[in-house]
């Protein structure tokens, strides 16, 4: 899953010289493989989310050159549901309350899931700014055989979670996925969605579950139309 400088430039819609500048000045994660730069997709996703860089959600549309089935963020949120007023004064209390009524697939237990989420938070949470925290790209919660689910959680009181902009988190996303690749696809789509000023304002209004699913589906459709248009131009 290593990418070249050219591929990274295409995903971010920038020049190769810009990628080189990001490596030099902005701590873009890179690996030196036989004197050639290579990039890990999960590291790119984390960097893009926390530095607020725009990129293509197609970053995880293939594995080793093979196209894979698309995962729709709206579908995962529809299955995951909404926790509308999550109480808690620390991460343990917030995560415990967030999953308290979450319908979980067998054989996952709520206690085990809580332990998994907390272990990943200790390894490094991902508060991306704007008062939003998302699952960590490199620490997925994987339950093989179960459909992906993303739960939207609105916190009763904002909680400091180490975002770069210093804003405490009041909107938290939790994800369960059947594979690591599906986890990364969902996070890539989520990171693109929350880049939108309009969507963040919408999220601040604490909409109900149906409206969230509808809005995410609309934004995803716009992504697809833009990508299809780009492909047609490239073919032309």
C-alpha positions as CSV (number, residue, x, y, z in Angstrom):
1,X,0.0,0.0,0.0
2,X,2.9,2.3,-0.7
3,X,2.4,5.3,-2.9
4,X,4.8,7.3,-5.1
5,X,5.2,11.1,-5.0
6,X,3.2,11.3,-8.3
7,X,0.3,9.4,-6.8
8,X,0.3,11.5,-3.6
9,X,0.3,14.7,-5.7
10,X,-2.7,13.4,-7.7
11,X,-4.6,12.4,-4.5
12,X,-4.1,15.9,-3.1
13,X,-4.5,17.8,-6.4
14,X,-1.1,19.4,-6.1
15,X,2.3,19.4,-7.8
16,X,5.1,17.0,-7.0
17,X,7.2,20.0,-5.8
18,X,4.4,20.8,-3.3
19,X,4.6,17.3,-1.9
20,X,8.4,17.7,-1.6
21,X,7.8,21.0,0.3
22,X,5.3,19.2,2.6
23,X,7.9,16.6,3.4
24,X,10.5,19.3,4.1
25,X,8.4,21.8,6.0
26,X,5.1,20.2,7.2
27,X,6.2,16.8,8.5
28,X,4.5,14.8,5.7
29,X,5.2,11.1,6.7
30,X,7.5,9.5,4.1
31,X,9.7,6.4,3.8
32,X,12.9,6.2,1.9
33,X,12.9,2.9,-0.1
34,X,16.1,2.4,-2.1
35,X,16.5,6.2,-2.5
36,X,12.9,6.7,-3.6
37,X,10.1,8.3,-1.6
38,X,7.2,6.0,-0.7
39,X,4.1,6.9,1.4
40,X,1.8,4.8,3.6
41,X,-1.9,5.5,3.0
42,X,-2.9,5.3,6.6
43,X,-0.2,7.7,7.6
44,X,-1.3,10.0,4.8
45,X,-4.9,9.9,6.0
46,X,-3.9,10.8,9.6
47,X,-1.7,13.6,8.4
48,X,-4.3,15.0,6.0
49,X,-7.0,14.9,8.7
50,X,-5.0,16.6,11.4
51,X,-3.5,19.2,9.1
52,X,-6.8,20.0,7.4
53,X,-5.5,19.2,3.9
54,X,-8.0,18.3,1.2
55,X,-7.5,15.1,-0.7
56,X,-9.4,12.6,-2.8
57,X,-11.5,10.0,-1.0
58,X,-10.4,7.6,-3.7
59,X,-7.2,7.0,-1.7
60,X,-8.4,3.5,-0.6
61,X,-10.3,2.5,-3.7
62,X,-7.8,-0.2,-4.6
63,X,-5.5,-2.7,-3.0
64,X,-2.2,-3.6,-4.7
65,X,-3.5,-2.2,-8.0
66,X,-6.9,-4.1,-7.8
67,X,-10.1,-2.1,-7.5
68,X,-12.2,-3.0,-4.4
69,X,-15.9,-2.6,-3.6
70,X,-16.8,0.9,-2.5
71,X,-18.0,1.5,1.1
72,X,-20.6,4.2,1.6
73,X,-20.1,6.3,4.6
74,X,-23.9,7.1,4.7
75,X,-24.7,3.4,4.9
76,X,-22.3,2.9,7.8
77,X,-23.7,5.8,9.7
78,X,-27.3,4.6,9.0
79,X,-26.4,1.2,10.6
80,X,-24.3,2.8,13.4
81,X,-27.0,5.2,14.7
82,X,-26.7,8.3,16.8
83,X,-25.9,8.9,20.5
84,X,-27.5,12.3,20.9
85,X,-26.4,13.5,24.3
86,X,-23.4,11.6,25.6
87,X,-22.5,12.4,29.2
88,X,-19.1,12.0,30.8
89,X,-16.2,13.9,32.3
90,X,-13.4,11.9,30.8
91,X,-12.8,9.6,27.9
92,X,-13.7,6.4,29.8
93,X,-17.1,7.8,30.8
94,X,-17.7,9.3,27.3
95,X,-16.9,6.1,25.5
96,X,-18.9,3.9,27.9
97,X,-21.9,6.1,27.5
98,X,-21.5,6.3,23.7
99,X,-21.8,2.6,23.3
100,X,-24.3,1.9,26.1
101,X,-27.3,1.4,23.7
102,X,-25.4,0.6,20.5
103,X,-26.8,-2.6,19.0
104,X,-23.7,-4.7,18.5
105,X,-23.1,-7.7,16.3
106,X,-22.5,-11.1,17.8
107,X,-20.2,-12.1,19.4
108,X,-18.9,-8.6,20.4
109,X,-19.5,-7.7,24.0
110,X,-19.9,-4.1,25.1
111,X,-17.1,-4.5,27.7
112,X,-14.7,-5.8,25.1
113,X,-15.5,-3.0,22.7
114,X,-15.0,-0.4,25.4
115,X,-11.6,-1.9,26.2
116,X,-10.7,-1.8,22.5
117,X,-11.7,1.9,22.0
118,X,-9.8,2.9,25.2
119,X,-6.7,1.0,24.2
120,X,-6.7,2.8,20.9
121,X,-7.1,6.2,22.6
122,X,-4.0,5.5,24.7
123,X,-2.1,4.8,21.5
124,X,-3.2,8.1,20.1
125,X,-6.6,9.6,19.6
126,X,-7.5,11.7,16.6
127,X,-9.1,15.0,17.5
128,X,-8.8,16.6,14.0
129,X,-10.0,20.1,15.1
130,X,-13.3,21.9,14.7
131,X,-14.5,20.1,17.9
132,X,-14.5,16.7,16.0
133,X,-12.7,13.4,16.9
134,X,-12.6,10.5,14.5
135,X,-11.3,6.9,14.8
136,X,-7.5,6.5,14.5
137,X,-6.5,5.3,11.0
138,X,-3.8,2.9,12.4
139,X,-5.9,1.4,15.2
140,X,-9.1,0.0,13.7
141,X,-11.7,-2.0,15.6
142,X,-12.2,-5.0,13.2
143,X,-15.0,-7.5,13.5
144,X,-14.8,-9.9,10.5
145,X,-18.1,-10.9,9.1
146,X,-20.1,-7.9,10.4
147,X,-21.1,-4.9,8.3
148,X,-19.3,-1.6,8.9
149,X,-21.0,0.7,11.4
150,X,-20.2,4.3,12.3
151,X,-21.8,5.9,15.3
152,X,-22.2,9.6,15.6
153,X,-22.0,10.9,19.1
154,X,-22.8,14.4,20.4
155,X,-21.2,15.0,23.8
156,X,-23.3,16.6,26.5
157,X,-20.2,18.7,27.5
158,X,-17.2,19.3,25.2
159,X,-14.2,17.3,26.2
160,X,-10.5,18.2,25.7
161,X,-8.9,15.5,23.5
162,X,-5.8,17.1,22.2
163,X,-6.9,18.7,18.9
164,X,-4.3,20.9,17.2
165,X,-6.6,23.9,17.3
166,X,-7.2,23.5,21.0
167,X,-10.9,23.1,20.6
168,X,-12.5,20.6,22.9
169,X,-14.5,17.8,21.2
170,X,-18.2,17.9,21.1
171,X,-18.8,15.5,18.1
172,X,-17.2,12.0,18.2
173,X,-17.3,9.3,15.5
174,X,-16.9,5.6,16.4
175,X,-16.4,2.8,13.9
176,X,-16.6,-1.0,13.7
177,X,-15.5,-2.5,10.4
178,X,-15.1,-6.0,9.0
179,X,-11.6,-5.3,7.5
180,X,-8.8,-2.8,8.0
181,X,-9.2,-1.6,4.4
182,X,-12.9,-0.9,4.9
183,X,-12.1,1.0,8.1
184,X,-9.6,3.2,6.1
185,X,-12.1,3.8,3.3
186,X,-14.7,5.0,5.7
187,X,-12.2,7.3,7.5
188,X,-11.0,8.7,4.2
189,X,-14.6,9.6,3.3
190,X,-15.3,11.0,6.7
191,X,-12.2,13.2,6.6
192,X,-13.3,14.6,3.3
193,X,-16.9,15.2,4.5
194,X,-15.8,17.2,7.6
195,X,-13.5,19.4,5.5
196,X,-16.6,21.1,4.3
197,X,-17.5,24.3,6.3
198,X,-21.2,23.8,5.5
199,X,-21.1,20.2,6.9
200,X,-19.3,21.3,10.1
201,X,-21.9,24.0,10.6
202,X,-24.6,21.4,9.9
203,X,-23.1,19.1,12.5
204,X,-23.0,22.0,15.1
205,X,-26.8,22.1,14.9
206,X,-26.9,18.6,16.3
207,X,-29.3,17.2,13.6
208,X,-31.2,14.0,14.1
209,X,-30.0,10.7,12.7
210,X,-32.1,10.8,9.6
211,X,-30.9,14.2,8.6
212,X,-27.2,13.2,9.2
213,X,-27.5,10.2,6.9
214,X,-29.3,12.3,4.2
215,X,-26.7,15.0,4.3
216,X,-23.7,12.6,4.2
217,X,-25.4,10.7,1.3
218,X,-25.7,14.0,-0.6
219,X,-22.1,15.0,0.0
220,X,-20.9,11.5,-1.0
221,X,-22.9,11.8,-4.3
222,X,-21.1,15.0,-5.0
223,X,-17.8,13.3,-4.5
224,X,-18.8,10.6,-7.0
225,X,-19.9,13.1,-9.6
226,X,-16.7,15.1,-9.2
227,X,-14.5,11.9,-9.5
228,X,-16.4,10.6,-12.6
229,X,-16.0,14.0,-14.2
230,X,-12.3,14.0,-13.5
231,X,-12.0,10.5,-15.0
232,X,-13.8,11.6,-18.1
233,X,-11.4,14.6,-18.5
234,X,-8.4,12.3,-18.0
235,X,-9.6,9.8,-20.6
236,X,-10.3,12.7,-23.0
